[in-house]
């Protein structure tokens, strides 16, 4: 196997790993490359978790959210039926 392919696979493993990198690995890889890999890991985790977090929050606050959505519907309806001065026309 070519060195470049092994390097890419090894670094990809570091990025995909859930465990932290050891001090010994940092000494071999170098701190600048380690920081680049951790930044990439952080970006990937953030991208992966943002949709899951949004769905989890929606589920966790569904009762509160339904009340807010109902109030928004009333407000939007009132905004659509008000005249230019902001007074409700009904």
ZIRAWO-V172047 format. One record per residue. N is the residue number from 0. SS is DSSP state (2 for helix, 1 for strand, 0 for the rest). NEAR is the number of other C-alpha atoms within 8 Angstrom. Layout:
# ZIRAWO-V172047
n=N ss=SS near=NEAR
n=N ss=SS near=NEAR
This chain:
# ZIRAWO-V172047
n=0 ss=0 near=4
n=1 ss=0 near=5
n=2 ss=2 near=6
n=3 ss=2 near=6
n=4 ss=2 near=8
n=5 ss=2 near=9
n=6 ss=2 near=8
n=7 ss=2 near=8
n=8 ss=2 near=8
n=9 ss=2 near=8
n=10 ss=2 near=9
n=11 ss=2 near=8
n=12 ss=2 near=8
n=13 ss=2 near=9
n=14 ss=2 near=10
n=15 ss=2 near=7
n=16 ss=0 near=7
n=17 ss=0 near=4
n=18 ss=0 near=4
n=19 ss=0 near=5
n=20 ss=0 near=7
n=21 ss=0 near=6
n=22 ss=2 near=6
n=23 ss=2 near=6
n=24 ss=2 near=8
n=25 ss=2 near=11
n=26 ss=2 near=8
n=27 ss=2 near=6
n=28 ss=2 near=8
n=29 ss=0 near=8
n=30 ss=2 near=8
n=31 ss=2 near=6
n=32 ss=2 near=8
n=33 ss=2 near=10
n=34 ss=2 near=8
n=35 ss=2 near=8
n=36 ss=2 near=11
n=37 ss=2 near=9
n=38 ss=2 near=8
n=39 ss=2 near=9
n=40 ss=2 near=10
n=41 ss=2 near=8
n=42 ss=2 near=8
n=43 ss=2 near=8
n=44 ss=2 near=8
n=45 ss=2 near=8
n=46 ss=2 near=8
n=47 ss=2 near=8
n=48 ss=2 near=8
n=49 ss=2 near=8
n=50 ss=2 near=8
n=51 ss=2 near=8
n=52 ss=2 near=8
n=53 ss=2 near=8
n=54 ss=2 near=8
n=55 ss=2 near=8
n=56 ss=2 near=8
n=57 ss=2 near=9
n=58 ss=2 near=7
n=59 ss=2 near=6
n=60 ss=0 near=8
n=61 ss=2 near=8
n=62 ss=2 near=6
n=63 ss=2 near=7
n=64 ss=2 near=9
n=65 ss=2 near=8
n=66 ss=2 near=8
n=67 ss=2 near=8
n=68 ss=2 near=8
n=69 ss=2 near=8
n=70 ss=2 near=8
n=71 ss=2 near=8
n=72 ss=2 near=8
n=73 ss=2 near=8
n=74 ss=2 near=8
n=75 ss=2 near=8
n=76 ss=2 near=8
n=77 ss=2 near=9
n=78 ss=2 near=9
n=79 ss=2 near=6
n=80 ss=2 near=9
n=81 ss=1 near=12
n=82 ss=0 near=8
n=83 ss=0 near=5
n=84 ss=0 near=5
n=85 ss=0 near=7
n=86 ss=0 near=7
n=87 ss=1 near=9
n=88 ss=0 near=6
n=89 ss=0 near=4
